[in-house]
Amino acid sequence: MIHTLGQVMLYVTNQDQSRSFFTEKLGFQVIGEEDNGQGFRWIEVAPEGGGTSIVIHNKEFIAKMSPELNLGTPSLMFFTDNVDELYNDLKNKDVKTGEMMELPTGKVFNFADDEDNYFAVIEKK
């Protein structure tokens, strides 16, 4: 039986830029990296302390290797313990952010990486 979500694949145009976004702007750590020297390269990042990781792949290479895959951006919802602090931190780092919203389940906002892939973050009640 499945007991956890281990990894999410994220297909991007510029892996190095995406790596910088996740590590420098979101504070994630690189927990793995592989390059076979023939175009297949991946970078695995995760929030400090673990959890589900994101594996950053080269969209163009994966499209050629596996044209049947859906290479769209996954809809990800991150959790935080202090949404206001994170919101202000990302705005100060010039991250494109949406408006803060109050939902019955908590405060939430969305943000975009450098390739305009949008994600959301919530502080649950």
LINTA-V519613 format. One record per run of one state. SS is the DSSP state (2 for helix, 1 for strand, 0 for the rest). FROM is the first residue (numbers start at 1). TO is the last residue. Records with the same first field share a line. If there is no record, write none. Layout:
SS: FROM-TO, FROM-TO
This chain:
0: 1-6, 13-14, 26-28, 36-40, 47-52, 66-76, 80-82, 93-96, 98-100, 104-105, 113-117, 125-125
1: 7-12, 29-35, 41-46, 53-58, 77-79, 97-97, 101-103, 106-112, 118-124
2: 15-25, 59-65, 83-92
